[in-house]
């Protein structure tokens, strides 16, 4: 009649728990690294969007100025 695990079974279970903890630590490191990469990409994306909107605004401003200048030139 067995009351619980044997010493060998306890040893196997302890090793398994240690391996699981090690794997969990590795996965946490990977997730943390991926999170850092995601933050960097979000920052770059935001910066790129700002540059694109600025370029579009400047192009629209120059188009308006050019249109005004052509209109004034044609009116003369």
C-alpha positions as CSV (number, residue, x, y, z in Angstrom):
1,X,0.0,0.0,0.0
2,X,1.5,3.3,-1.1
3,X,1.0,6.5,0.8
4,X,2.6,8.8,-1.7
5,X,5.3,9.2,-4.2
6,X,8.7,7.6,-3.7
7,X,11.9,9.5,-3.4
8,X,12.7,8.9,-7.0
9,X,9.3,10.1,-8.1
10,X,9.8,13.2,-5.9
11,X,13.1,13.8,-7.6
12,X,11.6,13.5,-11.1
13,X,8.8,15.9,-10.2
14,X,11.2,18.4,-8.7
15,X,13.3,18.3,-11.9
16,X,10.2,18.7,-14.0
17,X,9.1,21.8,-11.9
18,X,12.6,23.2,-12.3
19,X,12.5,22.7,-16.1
20,X,9.0,24.4,-16.2
21,X,10.3,27.3,-14.2
22,X,13.3,27.7,-16.5
23,X,11.0,27.5,-19.6
24,X,8.7,30.1,-18.1
25,X,11.6,32.4,-17.4
26,X,12.8,32.0,-21.0
27,X,9.3,32.8,-22.3
28,X,9.1,35.9,-20.1
29,X,12.4,37.1,-21.5
30,X,11.1,36.6,-25.0
31,X,7.8,38.3,-24.3
32,X,9.6,41.3,-22.7
33,X,11.9,41.6,-25.7
34,X,9.0,41.4,-28.2
35,X,7.2,44.1,-26.1
36,X,10.3,46.4,-26.4
37,X,10.5,45.8,-30.1
38,X,6.8,46.7,-30.4
39,X,7.2,49.9,-28.5
40,X,10.1,50.9,-30.8
41,X,8.0,50.1,-33.9
42,X,5.1,52.2,-32.5
43,X,7.4,55.1,-32.0
44,X,8.9,54.8,-35.5
45,X,5.4,54.5,-36.9
46,X,4.2,57.6,-35.1
47,X,7.3,59.6,-36.3
48,X,6.8,58.4,-39.9
49,X,3.1,59.4,-39.8
50,X,4.0,62.9,-38.5
51,X,6.6,63.3,-41.3
52,X,4.1,62.2,-44.0
53,X,1.4,64.5,-42.7
54,X,3.9,67.4,-42.6
55,X,5.0,66.7,-46.1
56,X,1.4,66.6,-47.4
57,X,0.6,69.8,-45.6
58,X,3.7,71.6,-47.0
59,X,2.8,70.3,-50.5
60,X,-0.8,71.5,-50.2
61,X,0.5,74.9,-48.9
62,X,2.9,75.3,-51.9
63,X,0.1,74.2,-54.3
64,X,-2.1,76.9,-52.8
65,X,0.6,79.5,-53.1
66,X,1.3,78.4,-56.7
67,X,-2.4,78.5,-57.6
68,X,-2.7,82.0,-56.1
69,X,0.4,83.2,-58.0
70,X,-0.9,81.8,-61.3
71,X,-4.3,83.4,-60.7
72,X,-2.6,86.8,-60.0
73,X,-0.4,86.4,-63.1
74,X,-3.4,85.5,-65.3
75,X,-5.4,88.5,-63.9
76,X,-2.6,91.0,-64.9
